[in-house]
């Protein structure tokens, strides 16, 4: 149970930092929606990281 709470807290934290949505808005997202937005964040970060490697 504690692990699930920690994971949710980290997910909400990451989404809030990226999208600037309120806690209430974020908590109203379904698990599928949250996971979708988190995947988009990861894809964007991966693309930025990969683009940075090409600059060397």
PDB file of N, H, CA, C and O in Angstrom:
ATOM      1  N   UNK A   1       0.822  -1.195   0.000  1.00  0.00           N
ATOM      2  CA  UNK A   1       0.000   0.000   0.000  1.00  0.00           C
ATOM      3  C   UNK A   1       0.864   1.255   0.000  1.00  0.00           C
ATOM      4  O   UNK A   1       0.586   2.210  -0.725  1.00  0.00           O
ATOM      5  N   UNK A   2       1.903   1.246   0.811  1.00  0.00           N
ATOM      6  H   UNK A   2       2.128   0.470   1.401  1.00  0.00           H
ATOM      7  CA  UNK A   2       2.774   2.409   0.878  1.00  0.00           C
ATOM      8  C   UNK A   2       3.452   2.670  -0.472  1.00  0.00           C
ATOM      9  O   UNK A   2       3.615   3.821  -0.877  1.00  0.00           O
ATOM     10  N   UNK A   3       3.843   1.599  -1.161  1.00  0.00           N
ATOM     11  H   UNK A   3       3.711   0.664  -0.833  1.00  0.00           H
ATOM     12  CA  UNK A   3       4.480   1.754  -2.474  1.00  0.00           C
ATOM     13  C   UNK A   3       3.533   2.416  -3.463  1.00  0.00           C
ATOM     14  O   UNK A   3       3.943   3.275  -4.244  1.00  0.00           O
ATOM     15  N   UNK A   4       2.277   2.019  -3.430  1.00  0.00           N
ATOM     16  H   UNK A   4       1.944   1.321  -2.796  1.00  0.00           H
ATOM     17  CA  UNK A   4       1.296   2.593  -4.352  1.00  0.00           C
ATOM     18  C   UNK A   4       1.095   4.078  -4.053  1.00  0.00           C
ATOM     19  O   UNK A   4       0.974   4.885  -4.975  1.00  0.00           O
ATOM     20  N   UNK A   5       1.059   4.437  -2.786  1.00  0.00           N
ATOM     21  H   UNK A   5       1.157   3.782  -2.037  1.00  0.00           H
ATOM     22  CA  UNK A   5       0.910   5.843  -2.392  1.00  0.00           C
ATOM     23  C   UNK A   5       2.112   6.660  -2.846  1.00  0.00           C
ATOM     24  O   UNK A   5       1.965   7.783  -3.328  1.00  0.00           O
ATOM     25  N   UNK A   6       3.298   6.090  -2.688  1.00  0.00           N
ATOM     26  H   UNK A   6       3.417   5.178  -2.297  1.00  0.00           H
ATOM     27  CA  UNK A   6       4.520   6.781  -3.123  1.00  0.00           C
ATOM     28  C   UNK A   6       4.520   6.975  -4.637  1.00  0.00           C
ATOM     29  O   UNK A   6       4.890   8.037  -5.138  1.00  0.00           O
ATOM     30  N   UNK A   7       4.102   5.938  -5.356  1.00  0.00           N
ATOM     31  H   UNK A   7       3.801   5.076  -4.949  1.00  0.00           H
ATOM     32  CA  UNK A   7       4.068   6.039  -6.814  1.00  0.00           C
ATOM     33  C   UNK A   7       3.083   7.107  -7.260  1.00  0.00           C
ATOM     34  O   UNK A   7       3.391   7.909  -8.142  1.00  0.00           O
ATOM     35  N   UNK A   8       1.904   7.121  -6.659  1.00  0.00           N
ATOM     36  H   UNK A   8       1.654   6.469  -5.943  1.00  0.00           H
ATOM     37  CA  UNK A   8       0.908   8.126  -7.001  1.00  0.00           C
ATOM     38  C   UNK A   8       1.437   9.522  -6.706  1.00  0.00           C
ATOM     39  O   UNK A   8       1.264  10.437  -7.512  1.00  0.00           O
ATOM     40  N   UNK A   9       2.076   9.690  -5.562  1.00  0.00           N
ATOM     41  H   UNK A   9       2.216   8.947  -4.907  1.00  0.00           H
ATOM     42  CA  UNK A   9       2.640  10.986  -5.200  1.00  0.00           C
ATOM     43  C   UNK A   9       3.669  11.444  -6.236  1.00  0.00           C
ATOM     44  O   UNK A   9       3.666  12.606  -6.642  1.00  0.00           O
ATOM     45  N   UNK A  10       4.537  10.544  -6.658  1.00  0.00           N
ATOM     46  H   UNK A  10       4.540   9.600  -6.329  1.00  0.00           H
ATOM     47  CA  UNK A  10       5.554  10.887  -7.665  1.00  0.00           C
ATOM     48  C   UNK A  10       4.911  11.225  -9.019  1.00  0.00           C
ATOM     49  O   UNK A  10       5.342  12.154  -9.702  1.00  0.00           O
ATOM     50  N   UNK A  11       3.895  10.475  -9.392  1.00  0.00           N
ATOM     51  H   UNK A  11       3.544   9.720  -8.837  1.00  0.00           H
ATOM     52  CA  UNK A  11       3.199  10.743 -10.653  1.00  0.00           C
ATOM     53  C   UNK A  11       2.538  12.117 -10.629  1.00  0.00           C
ATOM     54  O   UNK A  11       2.658  12.889 -11.580  1.00  0.00           O
ATOM     55  N   UNK A  12       1.842  12.415  -9.538  1.00  0.00           N
ATOM     56  H   UNK A  12       1.745  11.788  -8.765  1.00  0.00           H
ATOM     57  CA  UNK A  12       1.171  13.706  -9.409  1.00  0.00           C
ATOM     58  C   UNK A  12       2.194  14.839  -9.416  1.00  0.00           C
ATOM     59  O   UNK A  12       1.980  15.877 -10.043  1.00  0.00           O
ATOM     60  N   UNK A  13       3.298  14.631  -8.718  1.00  0.00           N
ATOM     61  H   UNK A  13       3.472  13.788  -8.209  1.00  0.00           H
ATOM     62  CA  UNK A  13       4.372  15.633  -8.680  1.00  0.00           C
ATOM     63  C   UNK A  13       4.903  15.921 -10.084  1.00  0.00           C
ATOM     64  O   UNK A  13       5.046  17.079 -10.476  1.00  0.00           O
ATOM     65  N   UNK A  14       5.189  14.874 -10.826  1.00  0.00           N
ATOM     66  H   UNK A  14       5.072  13.933 -10.508  1.00  0.00           H
ATOM     67  CA  UNK A  14       5.740  15.048 -12.172  1.00  0.00           C
ATOM     68  C   UNK A  14       4.741  15.734 -13.102  1.00  0.00           C
ATOM     69  O   UNK A  14       5.114  16.631 -13.858  1.00  0.00           O
ATOM     70  N   UNK A  15       3.485  15.323 -13.050  1.00  0.00           N
ATOM     71  H   UNK A  15       3.182  14.594 -12.435  1.00  0.00           H
ATOM     72  CA  UNK A  15       2.461  15.941 -13.890  1.00  0.00           C
ATOM     73  C   UNK A  15       2.238  17.399 -13.510  1.00  0.00           C
ATOM     74  O   UNK A  15       2.067  18.247 -14.386  1.00  0.00           O
ATOM     75  N   UNK A  16       2.238  17.695 -12.228  1.00  0.00           N
ATOM     76  H   UNK A  16       2.377  17.006 -11.517  1.00  0.00           H
ATOM     77  CA  UNK A  16       2.048  19.078 -11.785  1.00  0.00           C
ATOM     78  C   UNK A  16       3.190  19.964 -12.275  1.00  0.00           C
ATOM     79  O   UNK A  16       2.960  21.094 -12.707  1.00  0.00           O
ATOM     80  N   UNK A  17       4.406  19.460 -12.211  1.00  0.00           N
ATOM     81  H   UNK A  17       4.593  18.542 -11.860  1.00  0.00           H
ATOM     82  CA  UNK A  17       5.562  20.242 -12.682  1.00  0.00           C
ATOM     83  C   UNK A  17       5.490  20.519 -14.177  1.00  0.00           C
ATOM     84  O   UNK A  17       5.849  21.605 -14.633  1.00  0.00           O
ATOM     85  N   UNK A  18       5.030  19.541 -14.930  1.00  0.00           N
ATOM     86  H   UNK A  18       4.739  18.659 -14.559  1.00  0.00           H
ATOM     87  CA  UNK A  18       5.015  19.684 -16.391  1.00  0.00           C
ATOM     88  C   UNK A  18       3.796  20.447 -16.908  1.00  0.00           C
ATOM     89  O   UNK A  18       3.906  21.252 -17.832  1.00  0.00           O
ATOM     90  N   UNK A  19       2.653  20.193 -16.316  1.00  0.00           N
ATOM     91  H   UNK A  19       2.563  19.539 -15.565  1.00  0.00           H
ATOM     92  CA  UNK A  19       1.411  20.758 -16.850  1.00  0.00           C
ATOM     93  C   UNK A  19       0.833  21.893 -16.009  1.00  0.00           C
ATOM     94  O   UNK A  19      -0.051  22.616 -16.467  1.00  0.00           O
ATOM     95  N   UNK A  20       1.321  22.050 -14.799  1.00  0.00           N
ATOM     96  H   UNK A  20       2.040  21.463 -14.427  1.00  0.00           H
ATOM     97  CA  UNK A  20       0.849  23.124 -13.907  1.00  0.00           C
ATOM     98  C   UNK A  20      -0.646  23.015 -13.607  1.00  0.00           C
ATOM     99  O   UNK A  20      -1.332  24.023 -13.438  1.00  0.00           O
ATOM    100  N   UNK A  21      -1.130  21.795 -13.545  1.00  0.00           N
ATOM    101  H   UNK A  21      -0.573  20.976 -13.682  1.00  0.00           H
ATOM    102  CA  UNK A  21      -2.527  21.567 -13.185  1.00  0.00           C
ATOM    103  C   UNK A  21      -2.625  21.490 -11.671  1.00  0.00           C
ATOM    104  O   UNK A  21      -1.642  21.196 -10.991  1.00  0.00           O
ATOM    105  N   UNK A  22      -3.806  21.753 -11.151  1.00  0.00           N
ATOM    106  H   UNK A  22      -4.604  21.992 -11.704  1.00  0.00           H
ATOM    107  CA  UNK A  22      -4.011  21.676  -9.704  1.00  0.00           C
ATOM    108  C   UNK A  22      -4.023  20.206  -9.259  1.00  0.00           C
ATOM    109  O   UNK A  22      -4.201  19.290 -10.062  1.00  0.00           O
ATOM    110  N   UNK A  23      -3.830  20.026  -7.970  1.00  0.00           N
ATOM    111  H   UNK A  23      -3.686  20.771  -7.319  1.00  0.00           H
ATOM    112  CA  UNK A  23      -3.875  18.680  -7.402  1.00  0.00           C
ATOM    113  C   UNK A  23      -5.247  18.057  -7.659  1.00  0.00           C
ATOM    114  O   UNK A  23      -5.349  16.874  -7.984  1.00  0.00           O
ATOM    115  N   UNK A  24      -6.270  18.840  -7.516  1.00  0.00           N
ATOM    116  H   UNK A  24      -6.188  19.801  -7.252  1.00  0.00           H
ATOM    117  CA  UNK A  24      -7.631  18.328  -7.747  1.00  0.00           C
ATOM    118  C   UNK A  24      -7.785  17.837  -9.185  1.00  0.00           C
ATOM    119  O   UNK A  24      -8.328  16.756  -9.415  1.00  0.00           O
ATOM    120  N   UNK A  25      -7.313  18.619 -10.147  1.00  0.00           N
ATOM    121  H   UNK A  25      -6.872  19.496  -9.959  1.00  0.00           H
ATOM    122  CA  UNK A  25      -7.411  18.197 -11.554  1.00  0.00           C
ATOM    123  C   UNK A  25      -6.638  16.900 -11.786  1.00  0.00           C
ATOM    124  O   UNK A  25      -7.108  15.993 -12.473  1.00  0.00           O
ATOM    125  N   UNK A  26      -5.454  16.835 -11.202  1.00  0.00           N
ATOM    126  H   UNK A  26      -5.073  17.572 -10.645  1.00  0.00           H
ATOM    127  CA  UNK A  26      -4.622  15.651 -11.392  1.00  0.00           C
ATOM    128  C   UNK A  26      -5.227  14.411 -10.734  1.00  0.00           C
ATOM    129  O   UNK A  26      -5.170  13.313 -11.289  1.00  0.00           O
ATOM    130  N   UNK A  27      -5.799  14.596  -9.563  1.00  0.00           N
ATOM    131  H   UNK A  27      -5.846  15.487  -9.113  1.00  0.00           H
ATOM    132  CA  UNK A  27      -6.404  13.457  -8.865  1.00  0.00           C
ATOM    133  C   UNK A  27      -7.670  12.970  -9.570  1.00  0.00           C
ATOM    134  O   UNK A  27      -8.079  11.823  -9.385  1.00  0.00           O
ATOM    135  N   UNK A  28      -8.288  13.826 -10.371  1.00  0.00           N
ATOM    136  H   UNK A  28      -7.956  14.757 -10.521  1.00  0.00           H
ATOM    137  CA  UNK A  28      -9.482  13.430 -11.114  1.00  0.00           C
ATOM    138  C   UNK A  28      -9.161  12.663 -12.393  1.00  0.00           C
ATOM    139  O   UNK A  28     -10.063  12.119 -13.030  1.00  0.00           O
ATOM    140  N   UNK A  29      -7.888  12.615 -12.772  1.00  0.00           N
ATOM    141  H   UNK A  29      -7.155  13.056 -12.255  1.00  0.00           H
ATOM    142  CA  UNK A  29      -7.501  11.840 -13.947  1.00  0.00           C
ATOM    143  C   UNK A  29      -7.603  10.355 -13.625  1.00  0.00           C
ATOM    144  O   UNK A  29      -7.310   9.930 -12.507  1.00  0.00           O
ATOM    145  N   UNK A  30      -8.016   9.580 -14.603  1.00  0.00           N
ATOM    146  H   UNK A  30      -8.254   9.925 -15.511  1.00  0.00           H
ATOM    147  CA  UNK A  30      -8.019   8.125 -14.414  1.00  0.00           C
ATOM    148  C   UNK A  30      -6.578   7.619 -14.493  1.00  0.00           C
ATOM    149  O   UNK A  30      -5.678   8.333 -14.935  1.00  0.00           O
ATOM    150  N   UNK A  31      -6.381   6.398 -14.066  1.00  0.00           N
ATOM    151  H   UNK A  31      -7.112   5.817 -13.707  1.00  0.00           H
ATOM    152  CA  UNK A  31      -5.057   5.787 -14.157  1.00  0.00           C
ATOM    153  C   UNK A  31      -4.569   5.777 -15.599  1.00  0.00           C
ATOM    154  O   UNK A  31      -3.403   6.072 -15.863  1.00  0.00           O
ATOM    155  N   UNK A  32      -5.442   5.443 -16.522  1.00  0.00           N
ATOM    156  H   UNK A  32      -6.389   5.203 -16.308  1.00  0.00           H
ATOM    157  CA  UNK A  32      -5.074   5.397 -17.943  1.00  0.00           C
ATOM    158  C   UNK A  32      -4.658   6.783 -18.431  1.00  0.00           C
ATOM    159  O   UNK A  32      -3.672   6.914 -19.157  1.00  0.00           O
ATOM    160  N   UNK A  33      -5.395   7.805 -18.043  1.00  0.00           N
ATOM    161  H   UNK A  33      -6.196   7.699 -17.454  1.00  0.00           H
ATOM    162  CA  UNK A  33      -5.049   9.172 -18.450  1.00  0.00           C
ATOM    163  C   UNK A  33      -3.694   9.572 -17.861  1.00  0.00           C
ATOM    164  O   UNK A  33      -2.839  10.111 -18.564  1.00  0.00           O
ATOM    165  N   UNK A  34      -3.506   9.303 -16.568  1.00  0.00           N
ATOM    166  H   UNK A  34      -4.200   8.865 -15.997  1.00  0.00           H
ATOM    167  CA  UNK A  34      -2.238   9.660 -15.922  1.00  0.00           C
ATOM    168  C   UNK A  34      -1.073   8.975 -16.612  1.00  0.00           C
ATOM    169  O   UNK A  34      -0.053   9.602 -16.899  1.00  0.00           O
ATOM    170  N   UNK A  35      -1.229   7.687 -16.877  1.00  0.00           N
ATOM    171  H   UNK A  35      -2.057   7.177 -16.644  1.00  0.00           H
ATOM    172  CA  UNK A  35      -0.156   6.950 -17.530  1.00  0.00           C
ATOM    173  C   UNK A  35       0.126   7.496 -18.926  1.00  0.00           C
ATOM    174  O   UNK A  35       1.280   7.568 -19.350  1.00  0.00           O
ATOM    175  N   UNK A  36      -0.926   7.879 -19.635  1.00  0.00           N
ATOM    176  H   UNK A  36      -1.863   7.821 -19.291  1.00  0.00           H
ATOM    177  CA  UNK A  36      -0.744   8.454 -20.969  1.00  0.00           C
ATOM    178  C   UNK A  36       0.061   9.737 -20.932  1.00  0.00           C
ATOM    179  O   UNK A  36       0.983   9.918 -21.726  1.00  0.00           O
ATOM    180  N   UNK A  37      -0.282  10.629 -20.015  1.00  0.00           N
ATOM    181  H   UNK A  37      -1.032  10.481 -19.369  1.00  0.00           H
ATOM    182  CA  UNK A  37       0.466  11.882 -19.899  1.00  0.00           C
ATOM    183  C   UNK A  37       1.901  11.641 -19.444  1.00  0.00           C
ATOM    184  O   UNK A  37       2.820  12.304 -19.925  1.00  0.00           O
ATOM    185  N   UNK A  38       2.102  10.703 -18.525  1.00  0.00           N
ATOM    186  H   UNK A  38       1.356  10.164 -18.134  1.00  0.00           H
ATOM    187  CA  UNK A  38       3.456  10.389 -18.086  1.00  0.00           C
ATOM    188  C   UNK A  38       4.293   9.819 -19.232  1.00  0.00           C
ATOM    189  O   UNK A  38       5.484  10.113 -19.338  1.00  0.00           O
ATOM    190  N   UNK A  39       3.678   9.013 -20.080  1.00  0.00           N
ATOM    191  H   UNK A  39       2.711   8.774 -19.993  1.00  0.00           H
ATOM    192  CA  UNK A  39       4.396   8.479 -21.248  1.00  0.00           C
ATOM    193  C   UNK A  39       4.789   9.599 -22.196  1.00  0.00           C
ATOM    194  O   UNK A  39       5.893   9.591 -22.739  1.00  0.00           O
ATOM    195  N   UNK A  40       3.896  10.566 -22.402  1.00  0.00           N
ATOM    196  H   UNK A  40       2.999  10.573 -21.960  1.00  0.00           H
ATOM    197  CA  UNK A  40       4.228  11.704 -23.257  1.00  0.00           C
ATOM    198  C   UNK A  40       5.409  12.495 -22.698  1.00  0.00           C
ATOM    199  O   UNK A  40       6.283  12.928 -23.448  1.00  0.00           O
ATOM    200  N   UNK A  41       5.429  12.678 -21.401  1.00  0.00           N
ATOM    201  H   UNK A  41       4.719  12.327 -20.791  1.00  0.00           H
ATOM    202  CA  UNK A  41       6.547  13.377 -20.757  1.00  0.00           C
ATOM    203  C   UNK A  41       7.839  12.619 -20.992  1.00  0.00           C
ATOM    204  O   UNK A  41       8.853  13.214 -21.356  1.00  0.00           O
ATOM    205  N   UNK A  42       7.811  11.306 -20.785  1.00  0.00           N
ATOM    206  H   UNK A  42       6.987  10.822 -20.490  1.00  0.00           H
ATOM    207  CA  UNK A  42       9.009  10.482 -20.983  1.00  0.00           C
ATOM    208  C   UNK A  42       9.490  10.530 -22.431  1.00  0.00           C
ATOM    209  O   UNK A  42      10.689  10.641 -22.684  1.00  0.00           O
ATOM    210  N   UNK A  43       8.562  10.448 -23.375  1.00  0.00           N
ATOM    211  H   UNK A  43       7.588  10.358 -23.168  1.00  0.00           H
ATOM    212  CA  UNK A  43       8.932  10.503 -24.791  1.00  0.00           C
ATOM    213  C   UNK A  43       9.596  11.832 -25.123  1.00  0.00           C
ATOM    214  O   UNK A  43      10.589  11.877 -25.848  1.00  0.00           O
ATOM    215  N   UNK A  44       9.044  12.903 -24.591  1.00  0.00           N
ATOM    216  H   UNK A  44       8.237  12.867 -24.002  1.00  0.00           H
ATOM    217  CA  UNK A  44       9.612  14.225 -24.845  1.00  0.00           C
ATOM    218  C   UNK A  44      11.009  14.345 -24.240  1.00  0.00           C
ATOM    219  O   UNK A  44      11.918  14.876 -24.878  1.00  0.00           O
ATOM    220  N   UNK A  45      11.181  13.857 -23.022  1.00  0.00           N
ATOM    221  H   UNK A  45      10.442  13.426 -22.504  1.00  0.00           H
ATOM    222  CA  UNK A  45      12.497  13.903 -22.385  1.00  0.00           C
ATOM    223  C   UNK A  45      13.507  13.043 -23.132  1.00  0.00           C
ATOM    224  O   UNK A  45      14.660  13.440 -23.299  1.00  0.00           O
ATOM    225  N   UNK A  46      13.077  11.866 -23.583  1.00  0.00           N
ATOM    226  H   UNK A  46      12.140  11.544 -23.447  1.00  0.00           H
ATOM    227  CA  UNK A  46      13.966  11.001 -24.361  1.00  0.00           C
ATOM    228  C   UNK A  46      14.397  11.682 -25.658  1.00  0.00           C
ATOM    229  O   UNK A  46      15.563  11.612 -26.044  1.00  0.00           O
ATOM    230  N   UNK A  47      13.451  12.341 -26.327  1.00  0.00           N
ATOM    231  H   UNK A  47      12.503  12.398 -26.013  1.00  0.00           H
ATOM    232  CA  UNK A  47      13.767  13.031 -27.581  1.00  0.00           C
ATOM    233  C   UNK A  47      14.744  14.174 -27.328  1.00  0.00           C
ATOM    234  O   UNK A  47      15.674  14.380 -28.107  1.00  0.00           O
ATOM    235  N   UNK A  48      14.538  14.915 -26.244  1.00  0.00           N
ATOM    236  H   UNK A  48      13.782  14.747 -25.610  1.00  0.00           H
ATOM    237  CA  UNK A  48      15.457  16.013 -25.914  1.00  0.00           C
ATOM    238  C   UNK A  48      16.843  15.476 -25.596  1.00  0.00           C
ATOM    239  O   UNK A  48      17.848  16.055 -26.010  1.00  0.00           O
ATOM    240  N   UNK A  49      16.897  14.375 -24.864  1.00  0.00           N
ATOM    241  H   UNK A  49      16.081  13.906 -24.528  1.00  0.00           H
ATOM    242  CA  UNK A  49      18.172  13.777 -24.498  1.00  0.00           C
ATOM    243  C   UNK A  49      18.887  13.271 -25.742  1.00  0.00           C
ATOM    244  O   UNK A  49      20.093  13.468 -25.890  1.00  0.00           O
ATOM    245  N   UNK A  50      18.144  12.614 -26.643  1.00  0.00           N
ATOM    246  H   UNK A  50      17.164  12.454 -26.523  1.00  0.00           H
ATOM    247  CA  UNK A  50      18.737  12.099 -27.884  1.00  0.00           C
ATOM    248  C   UNK A  50      19.232  13.237 -28.765  1.00  0.00           C
ATOM    249  O   UNK A  50      20.295  13.130 -29.377  1.00  0.00           O
ATOM    250  N   UNK A  51      18.482  14.312 -28.835  1.00  0.00           N
ATOM    251  H   UNK A  51      17.619  14.399 -28.339  1.00  0.00           H
ATOM    252  CA  UNK A  51      18.887  15.468 -29.642  1.00  0.00           C
ATOM    253  C   UNK A  51      20.165  16.077 -29.072  1.00  0.00           C
ATOM    254  O   UNK A  51      21.018  16.551 -29.822  1.00  0.00           O
ATOM    255  N   UNK A  52      20.295  16.066 -27.763  1.00  0.00           N
ATOM    256  H   UNK A  52      19.602  15.682 -27.153  1.00  0.00           H
ATOM    257  CA  UNK A  52      21.491  16.603 -27.133  1.00  0.00           C
ATOM    258  C   UNK A  52      22.724  15.777 -27.455  1.00  0.00           C
ATOM    259  O   UNK A  52      23.825  16.322 -27.536  1.00  0.00           O
ATOM    260  N   UNK A  53      22.560  14.470 -27.641  1.00  0.00           N
ATOM    261  H   UNK A  53      21.666  14.027 -27.575  1.00  0.00           H
ATOM    262  CA  UNK A  53      23.687  13.612 -27.997  1.00  0.00           C
ATOM    263  C   UNK A  53      24.203  13.933 -29.385  1.00  0.00           C
ATOM    264  O   UNK A  53      25.401  13.815 -29.642  1.00  0.00           O
ATOM    265  N   UNK A  54      23.311  14.339 -30.291  1.00  0.00           N
ATOM    266  H   UNK A  54      22.338  14.435 -30.082  1.00  0.00           H
ATOM    267  CA  UNK A  54      23.707  14.659 -31.650  1.00  0.00           C
ATOM    268  C   UNK A  54      24.485  15.955 -31.763  1.00  0.00           C
ATOM    269  O   UNK A  54      25.102  16.215 -32.796  1.00  0.00           O
ATOM    270  N   UNK A  55      24.469  16.773 -30.722  1.00  0.00           N
ATOM    271  H   UNK A  55      23.968  16.562 -29.883  1.00  0.00           H
ATOM    272  CA  UNK A  55      25.170  18.060 -30.755  1.00  0.00           C
ATOM    273  C   UNK A  55      26.666  17.925 -30.508  1.00  0.00           C
ATOM    274  O   UNK A  55      27.417  18.868 -30.755  1.00  0.00           O
ATOM    275  N   UNK A  56      27.114  16.764 -30.023  1.00  0.00           N
ATOM    276  H   UNK A  56      26.504  15.998 -29.823  1.00  0.00           H
ATOM    277  CA  UNK A  56      28.519  16.588 -29.644  1.00  0.00           C
ATOM    278  C   UNK A  56      29.429  16.570 -30.840  1.00  0.00           C
ATOM    279  O   UNK A  56      30.643  16.430 -30.690  1.00  0.00           O
TER     280      UNK A  56
END
